[in-house]
Amino acid sequence: MEKSSFFCFVLLLLLPFIQLQASSSHNHKAYIVYFGEHHGDKSWEEIEARHHSYLMSVKESEEDAKSSLLYNYKHSINAFAAILTPQQASKLSELDEVVSVIESKKYRMHTTRSWEFSGVEEDKPTINDLVYRANYGKDVVIGMLDSGVWPKSKSFSDKGMGPIPKSWKGICQTGPAFQSAHCNRKIIGARYYLKGYEHHFGRLNETADYRSPCDKDGHGSHTASIAGGRRVYNVSAFGGVAWGTASGGAPWARLAIYKVCWAIPNQMKALGNVCFDTDMLAAMDDAIADGVDVLSLSIGKSDPYNYTDDGIAIGALHAVKRDIVVSCSAGNYGPTPSALSNIAPWIITVGASTVDREFYSPVILGNGLKIKGLSVAPSKLKRKKMYPLVYAGDILKPHVPRNQSGLCVAGSLSHEKAKGKIVLCFRGEGISRFAGSLEVKRSGGAGMILGNVPAVGRRPHADPHFVPATAVSYEDANMILKYIKSRTNPTANIVPPITIYGSRPAPAMANFSSRGPNPVDPHFLKPDITAPGVDILAAWSEQDSPTKLPKYLDPRIVKYNLYSGTSMSCPHVSAAAALLRAIHPSWSQAAIRSALMTTATTINKSGHPLTDDASPDNSPASPFSFGSGHFRPSKAADPGLVYDSNYTDYLHYLCGLKMNSIDPSFTCPPRALHPHDLNYPSIAVPRLRGAVRIKRTVTNVGGGGKSVYFFHSEAPPGVAVSASPNILYFNRVGERKRFTITVSGKVKNSNNNDNNNGYSFGWFAWTDGIHYVRSPIAVSST
């Protein structure tokens, strides 16, 4: 490849994600025509015929109607997806039987130690440990909607597993690189969906992705192995760091794979894949019928939709009607407020936080100063040699624009001035972290120091760079730059990375984790919970590099990879839900969510409040980033009390929002439920005026029948919080008690955080001396 072509392609690393234009004509788009729930015992043929009749009412011919159909949703979800003009969509929407006509939308994927850190001991379980009590999640089925799975990974071995549960009704769909033998007693089902994708982009380029459930990206294999991967010993990330045992949270759970995310044409995978709601809704409809117990979706959008226009929310509501737990990622759009995905109250919305493991690779300056750095890039630098150190802004080629000085963008560095030297580069907002090391390698540099910038957060990232390299904080990068400017011949060396534990307070909220307040309904606090999502080691596709760059840029192959995102935290919670379902098969999806939320912690391993990596002064995080707190699966197995709710409760809630069209068979009562009265384990009160009374009901699930719970609270500044009654007496397991929380006063925003949008925070809890059932409170006066 010519150098100029190489540089042009690398420059794609510096471009933000640009949505490609549809390959179909401007006037024809994909729509979901939604009728609600299936009722009666209609055959598939009858359902298809009914859907076809609606299409025929707006199409000119039988052939046109058949060719325009993408999907018949015919299990739980009563809908079809088809190619329509806006006029045809409008005509269908006017029919009485049609609940809504939704224009198809694009979604994105939200991109070992974590389980031990979270209190789930897998290698040495005792009789009281969660995984032991749950029999490692045996026979619970986790459905994964993602980019597929790499079936050859040891994480998906079925060695020692028993027969597939008789209740399972799914299939194994085959195709390139995925044969029927790749389904086993671990991967018990696999399907793929791309009709919505191919309508938008045209036929799949099969050199970029497999037309099968096989994962050519890595993301789907990573999330699946976090949730339900088998225990695999003696694995590590690229560079040999994070060596140890990789395991999913529910290693004996069954996995059902639903591939709905695909490579975007003419775009590097490092910039993300795409998932269409038409395809996802078909997958969710099949998953419900197949018999999954948990659905895990590390997929979302940065711009929110009303629940009635959100394909994931609609599919999830149909799933929870069957008591399927739905766990979704909150998104990677933090710390911007209200850039949340998957915020319906019937979904567990998961933020991302750190673990206490780091990959330590310090910089040694010529003046003897040792500066902390993070890396997983193997170092070939000589240990005792000090290398010349230069700042990228001082060794630019003449043509490079001034605003790119110091960023090490492709083609910017002088080969003569970089050769054999360690180059200090700064990250640019929207620029790949790998772009700098590619340029340093091209220009002959010996190594790279990558300085963070405030716009991308305080915490540097450990990455598999292309030269010996380490990442440092913005403050430390400026210290290094000052040293360079003050010396005639500055020098440095980079120490090879080692894995260390307990070097910094953890968990802490990741800078990228999406934040509240809830942009659709501020009466609900979202996200619900946080879990490990930074530098998580899990299985990877051997058809993708650790950087997700094309093979001609990065030919390296790994079996396990470190990856970060709420995509990684979501399957942690999915696995925890699977373990709870195994221990308490009679618990509802809401009871499982409640148990996880009310037992979460807001205290880090050092005994201090959770901090926020987005904060310049390491200040405490708020419930708008962590929800109820960092999950503690072992505590969730015995929560004492749960806040339960069901499908009908959610419909009453939607009536209160005047969004009652999701199930047209349900008639809203004359007096609708106020949104804040949906029985939920957290409370949000926007625009407090005077006093607000909020109704809640708890169910006793504690082991001992009789118990007495006392009310405690820490109110937001300026606000009073009380409960009536403030003592709850239970005589038996399963008994329910109602109470009312009164919130009154005038909010004082004492959190000193612009991202809190005028909110202040507190909590209330019920305790019997053994259990501590805690709920966060968010209150604003504006």
N, C-alpha and C positions, 0 to 999 in steps of 0.2 A: 504494500500500500504506500502511495506517495505521502510524504510528510504533510503536504498541504491538506490532503484528504483526512489524514489522521487527526490533524489539529481541528479541522472543521467538525469532525465527529465528536472529539473530546469536548468541544465547546458546548455541546448539548448538555454537558454536566452543569453548565453555568446558567442554564435557562430554567425558569419556573415551569411548572406543569402547564401545558397549553392543550386545551381540549380540541381534539380533532373534529373536523366537520363530518357530518354524516355522509355515508356513501350513497344513501338513498336520496330521492328528490326532496326538495324543501317542503313540499306540501304533504308528504306522506310520512307519518311518524308512528311509532309504536305506542299503543294505549292499552291499559288494563281496564276492561269493562267488568265492573264488580257488582255482584248481586247479593252478597252476604254469605250466609251459611247454607249448605245443602240440607234439605229437609225431605223426609220420606226415603223410600228405598228405590230410587231411580237407578237404572243400570247406567253404565258408562255410555252405552250407545244412545240412551235417551238424553243424557246430559249433553253429549256432543251434538245431537240433533237439535236440541233446544238452542244451544249457543249458535249453531249454524244458521238457524232461522233468524236470529237477531242480526247476524252478519248479512244475510240475504236481504234484509229490509233496507240496507243502505248501500249494497253493492249492485253492480249492473248485471252480473252474471254469476252462475254457479262456479265457474272457473276462477273468477276474480275473488269470490268469497273464500274458496278453498286455499288459494295461493296467498291470501292475506293473513290467514290464521297462523299464529305462532304457538300458542299453548291453549289447551283446555285444562283449567284447574278443576278437578272433578272428584277430589277426595273429601276434604273438609271445607276448602275454600271454593265458593261458587263464583267463578269468573272465567273470562277468557282474555287472552292477549292477541291483538291483531294490528295490522297496519291499516291506518285510517287517515283520511284527510281531517283537518279541523272541523269541517262542515259535517262529515259523517259522525265524528265523535260527539259533536254538539247534538245532532239528531238523536243518537242513542241515549245521551244523558237526559233527554226530555221524556223518555219512556218511564212509566210508573214503576215497572219492575226493576229498573236499573238504579242501584244505590249511588254509584258514582262512576265517572269515566276519568281515569288518571293517566296523564301523559307520562310515559316511561322516563325514568331518571337514571343517571349514572351515579354509582357509589364507588368508593375507594377502599382498599384494604388498609387497616390501621396497623400500620406497621409497629439444674442439679442442686445448686446451692439454694435456690429460691424456696424449695419445699422444706428443707431443714430450717432455713431462716424463719419460715412461717409457722414453725412448731409442729410440722408433720414429719416424724422420724420414720423413714422408710427402711433404712438399712438395719436398724436394731429396734423393731417394734416391741412394745410390751403389751400386756393384756388391756391396758387403759388407752393405748394409742388409737387415734382415729382410723388409720388405715387398717389396723388389725381388726378393730371392731366392725369395720365396713367390709372385711374380707377383700381388701384392696379394690373395692368397687366391682366385684365379680358380678357379671351378667347385667350390669347397668349399661345402657346403650347411649353413647354420646354422639350426636350428629354434628358434624363439622362442615359448615358452609365456608368455602375458602378456595384456594387455587389447586386443590387436589392433594395427592399424597405420593411420596416416593416409597413404593411398597417394598423395595429391597432393603430398606433400613432395618437394622436389628431392633430398633425401637418398636417395629410393628410385627415382630415375630410372634407366632402363636404357640410356641413350645410350652407344653405343660398345661395349656388351657383346655377346659372342657368343651362339650358340644355347644353349638350355637343355641341360644334360648329358643324354645318352641314358639314363643310369641312373635318372633321376628318375621316380618313379611317382605323385607326388601330384596333387592336384586343386585347382581354384580354385572355392571355394564362394561363391556370390554372395548378395546381400541388399541391404537398404536402404543407400545410400551406398557400396556396394561392388559394382561391376560386373565382368564378366569382363575388361574392358579394363584394370582396375586391377592384374591380374596381368600381369607382364611378364618380362623376362629378369633382373631384379633380384629382385622378389617372385615367385618361381616357383610358390608354392603358398600357399593360404590356406584355413583351416577355422575353424569355431567350434563350441563345445560348451557347452550350458547345461541339459541335462536334469536334472542334479543340482541346479543352482541353482534351476530352476523347481519342482522337487519341494519344495524348502525354502521358497521365498518366494512361489510362485505365478508366474503368467505375467509375463514381463519387461515392465516399463514402458518402452515404446519412445520415450518422450520423454526418458528418462534414459540410455538406451544403445541402440546399434544391434543389431538381430538379424542380425548379419553380422560378418565379420572387421574391419570398420571400427572404428577407435579413437575413442571419444568422451571418453576420459579423459586421454590424453597419455603415461601411463606406458609403454605398450607401444611407442609410436612412439619414445620416448626411448631405451629399452633396445635396440631393433632398430637404430637409427641409430648407437649407440655400437659395436655389434658389427660391423655390415656396411654402414653408410650410405656413400653416395658422397661424394666431396669436393665441398663447396659453398663458394664463396668469398664474402667480404664479408657475413658474417652476424654477428649479435650478439644478446645477450639484451635483455630489456626495459630501456629506459633507455640503450641504446647501448653498454653495457659488454661486455667479452669479445669485442670485435670481431675478426674474423679469418676463418679457414677452419675449417669444421666437417667432420669426416671420421670414419668408422668405422675401427676397427683393421684390418679386412679389406675394403677398399672394393670389391673385385671379387668378393667371396664372394656366393653366392646366399642369399636369405632365404626361409624357409618359416614362415608365420605360423599359430599355433594359439591362437585366442582362447579363454581359459578363465577369465578374471577379469571380473567384472561389477559394475555399480553396485548398492549396497545400497539397497533401497527406503526412502524417507523419510529418507535420510541424505545429508549433503553429501559430495561426492567428496573433499574435503580430509581427511575422516576415514578414507578408505581404501575399497578395493574388496574383494571376496571371491571366492575360488576354491575349488571343491569337488574333493575327490580323485577322486570318481567321474568328473567331467569331465576332470580332468588325466590320469587313467590312460587314458581313451579317446584323448586327444590323443597321449600318449606311444606308445601302441600303434600309432596311425596313422603317427606320425613315423618309427618304426622301419621300418615297411613302406614308407613313402614314399621312404626313402633318404637321410635326413639324416646328416651326418658329426659334427655337434656339436649338443647340446641345451643351451639356456640357459634357466634358470628363476630369475627374481628373485622367488621366492615361498617362503613358509615359515610356521612357527609359533613361538611363544615357549615352548610346553611340548613337550618331546621325546616321541617314541614309539619303542618298540622297532622295529627294522627291519621285522619281520614285520607290524606294524600301520601302517606309514607308506607311504602310496600313492606318494609321490615316490621313496622308497628302492626299493620294489618295481619301479616302472617303470624306474628308472635301472639296476637290476641286469639287467633284460631288455635294455636298450639297450647296456650294456657287453659283453654276450655277443656283440653284433654289432660290437664295437669302436667304438661311438659314444662320444665324450667327453661327459660330463655335468658341466656347471658350474652351481653353485647359490650363491645368496647366503646368507651366514651369519646374517643377521637384524639388525634395528635395535633390539635390546633391551639393549645395553650401557649402562653398564659392569657391569651385574649379572652375576655369574659363572654359567656353565653355562646361559645362556639362548640356546643355539645351535639353529639349524635345519640340516637337510640334512647330517648328520654321518656318514653311512655311508662306509666307506673306499673305495667305488667311485665316490664323488662328489668333485669338486673343490669344497671349501667356501671361499668367498671373503669376507674382511673388507674394510672400507673405510678408506681413508686420504686425506690431503689432497694437493693439489698446491701449487706455490709461487706461485700466483696469488691475489691478493686484490682486492677492489673497495673501494678506500680512499675514505672519506667522513668526514673528521674533524669534530669539534665545536670551534668557537671560542667560548670563554667571554668574558664581558665583562672579566675580569681579564687577558686576553691568553693564557690557557692553551689549548693546542691538544691535544685528546684524540682518540686513534685511534678511528675508527668504520668499520663496513662497511655497504654498502648498494648496491642497484641501483635505488633509487627516484629518478627525475629530480627535481631541485630547482628550484622556481620562486621560491625566496627571493631577495631582492635581495642581491647579493654584498657590498655595503658597509654594509648595514643590520644593526644588532643588534636582535634581537627579544626581547620580554619572555620570560623563562624561568620556568616554574612546575613544581612537583612535583604529580603527579596526586593524591597523598594529601591535598593542601591545597586542592583545588578540587572536592571530591566533592559530589554531591547529598545531601540529609539522610538519605535512606532507605538508603544503601549500607552493607552490613555492614562492620564494622571489618576482618575478615579479607580483604576485597577491596581495601583501601586501597592505592593506588599501582599497581594492576594494569591500569587503564584498561579494565575490563570493560564490556560493552555497557550503555549507559544510565547510567553512573556519574558522568560529568563534567558540571559546571555549564557551560552554554553561555556565560553571562555572564562566568565567570571564566577560560574557556579560549580565548575568541575572540581570534584574532590572535596567540596566543602559542605558543611551542614548549613542549611538555609532556614531562616526564620520566616514563616509565612503566617498570615492572619486569615481566619475564616471570613468569608463574605456571606451575608444573608442571602439565602436562596442558592448557594453554591455547594456542590457536593464536597463532603469532607475528604474524598479521595482525589479530587482534582489537583490539589497541591502536590501530593506525593507523585502523581503521574508526571507532572511538569518537572519536578525536581529530578525524577528518574530520567526523563527525556534530556534534560540539560546536563546530565552527568554529575549531579550532586551526590555527595556521600550519604546524606541523611537530611531529615527535616524535623523542625519543631513547629507544631501547628498551634497558634495562639487563638483562643476563643475570643469572641466579641460579645458585648452585652446583649445584642439582639437575639442571640441563640441560646441564652441561658448561662448560668454560672458554671455548670458542670461540664468539663471537657469529656470527650468520648474516646474510648479505647477502640481502635480500628485496625484492621489488617492492611496496613499501608504497603506501598510497593517498594519502599526503601526503608532502612532503619529510621524510625520516626517515633515521636511521642507528642501527646497533646497536653497543653498547659492552660491555666486560667488566663483570663484577660489581664489581670493584675501582674501575674508572673511573666506573661509575654512582654509586657511593657518594661518590666525589670530587666529582662534579657535584652530588649532593644536599647535600653539606656546603657547597659554594659557594652554593647556593640559600638554605640556612638562614642563611648568614653575611652576606647582602646584603639591603638594603632593596629594591633594584630590580635583581635579577639579569637578565642578558641573555645571548644566545647566537646563533650562526648555524651552519648546517650546510653544509659545502662539498659541491658536487655530486660524485658518485662518479667516480673514474678507475680504470683497471685498472693494477695494478703487479705486478711479478714479483720474487721473491727477498726479500720483506720479512720472512719468518719461516722457521724451519727446516722443511723438508718433504722427504719425506713425514712426517706424524705421524698416529698412529692417531686416527680420529674417535671422539668420545665415545660415539656411539650404536652403534658396531659391536659386535656380539655377541661374547662372550668364552667361553673354555674355563674349567674343564676339560670334557671330553666327558661329557655326562650319561648316555649310554647305555653306552658302553664306555670307561672311563678309560685303557685300554691304547693308545688312539689319540689323538694330539694333533690337536685341531681348534681354530680353522680351519686350513686348509692354507697359505693365502697371503693377501696383501692387495694391493689395487689401487686406483686413484683412484676415490673415491666421494663427494667433497664439491664442490659447486658445479660440476657437469659440464654443459657446454652441448651440447645435442643437440636433435633434431627434436621437435616437439610437435604435438598435435592442434589444429586450428583450431576445434574445437568445445568447447574447454575454455580457461579463463582461466589466466594464469600462476600464480595462487594456488590454482586448482582450486575456487574458491568459485563459487556460482551466478551466472548472468549478471546478475541484478538487483543483486547486490552487487559484482560485478567483471565489467563488460562488455568488458574489454580482451582482445584476441586477439594471440597471438604465433605465429610460425612455428618459433622456436627458444627453448628455455627452459633456465634453470639449475635443476638438481635435485640432491638429495643422498640417499644411502642405499647400503646394500650392493646394492640393486637396480642401481645405476649401476656399481659395481665388478665385479659378476658378468659383465656382457657384455664388459668389458675382457679378462677372462681367457678368455671364450668366443672372442673374436676372436683372441687370441694362440694358442689351441689350433687354430683354423682355419688360421692361418699355418703353424704347425708341421706340421699334417696335409698342407698343400700342399707343403712342403719335404720331409717324410719320410712319404710315403703308407704305407709299410710299418710305421711305428711303431704300437704298440698304444695304447689309451687310457691305460693305466697308464704307459707310457713317456713320453707327452706330459705327463701330470701330474707325473711325476718330474722331467722336464727343467725345467719351470716352477718346481718347488719347490726343487730343489738349486742353482739359479742365482739365486734371489731374494736380495735384500740386506737386511741389518738396519741399514744405515748410511744416514743422510740425506744430502742434497746438500751439507751443510756439513761432512761427514766425521765426524759424531757419531752415537751410537746413536739409532734411531727413538724418538721421544717419544710420550707418551700425552696426548691432549687431556682425558682424564678426570681426569688427575692435577693437583692444585692447585699443585704445584711444578714442573710440566713435567718430571717424572722419566721415565726410560726406560720404554718399553713392554716387554711380555713376549711370548713366543710364544703365550700364551693369547689375545692380541689379533691378532698378525700372522702366527702360524703359522711358516712358514719365512722369511718376510720379504716385502718389497715386490717385486712381480714385475718381471723384466727380460726382456722377450720376445726381444730381440736376443741376449742371452746364452744363452737357452734353446734356440736353434737348434743350438748345439754344446755340449752339456753334458758330453761325455766319457764318463760312465757313467750308466746309468739303472737304477732299481729297477723291474723288470717284474713284473706279475701278471696273471692272467686270470680268467675266470668261474669255472673250477673251483677256483682258489685262494680265491676269495671264498666258495664253498660250504664248503670246508674250514674257513675262518675261522668261518662261521656254525655249523658243527658244534661248534667249540670253545666257542661261546656258548650251545649247546643251542637254537639258532634255525634248525635245519636243515630247516624245513618249507617254505621258499620254493620249492624244487624237489624234489618228492617222488620224482622219478626218480633222484635222487642218493642213494647209500648212504654214510653216514659211516663212515670207517675205525674200527677198534676203539680206536685211540689218536688222539684228536682233536688237531688243531693248536692250540697255545696261541695265544690272540688276539694276543699281542705278536710272534709269529713270522710273521704275514702280511708279505710282502715290501713294506715301505712306506718312503718317504723320510724318515720322522721316527720318534722313539722316545718313548714315555711309559711310565713305570714308577710305578704307584701303590703305596703301602704297601710300600716297599722294606724287606726284611728280609734282611740278609746280602748275598748276591750273586745277581744275576739274569743269565742268559745268553740273549742274543737273537740269532736267526739271520737273516742277510740274504744276498742274492745280487745282484750287480751285473752288468750286461751292457755290454760295450765298444761304444760307438757313435761313438767318436772317429774322425776322418778318416784317421789314420795307422795302420795295422795294429798294429805292435808298440808297446807302451807299458808303463811301470812306474808304479804309483800307491803313494804313501806315506800312511800314516795320521797324522792330527793330531787333537787334541781339546782342548777347554776344558771340563773337567768341572764340574757343579754344585758349589757349596761343600759340602765335607765328603764328596764322593763321588769315587771313582776310576772312570775309563772306559778300557778297553783293548780292542784288537782282536786276534783271532787268525785268520789271520796278519795282521801289520801292514804287509806289502808284498804287492801284487797284481801279477802278471806276466801280460800279455796278448800274444798272438802275432797275433791277427787281430780284425777287426771282427765283432761278433756273439758273441764268446767270453764265457762266463759264469764268474764266480768267486764262491765262497761264503766267508763269513767269519762269525765270532761276536763280538758286542760283549758284554763283561762289565761290568756296572754293580754297584758294591759300595760299602759305607760307610754313614754315617749323615748324612742330609740336614740341612744348615743353611740355614734360610730367610733369605737375606741380601737379598732383594729389597724388603723393607719395603713391601709392597703387600698390603693385606687381600684384594684380589681374586684373589690367586694361590693361595688355599686351601691354604697349607702347602707349595706346590711351590717348587722351585728349578730353575734352567735352565742348560743348557750346550749344547755342540754337538760334533759330530765331522765330519771331512771327509777325503776322499781327493783327493790332488793329484798330477799328473804334471809340474808346473811350468808347464803351459798351462791345464789345466782345474782347477777347484776345486769339488768335489762335496760340498756342505755339507748336514748334517742337524741339526735341533734336537733337544735332549733335555729332557724334563720329568720330574722325579723328586720323589716325596713319600714321607714316612715314616708318614703317617697315612691 
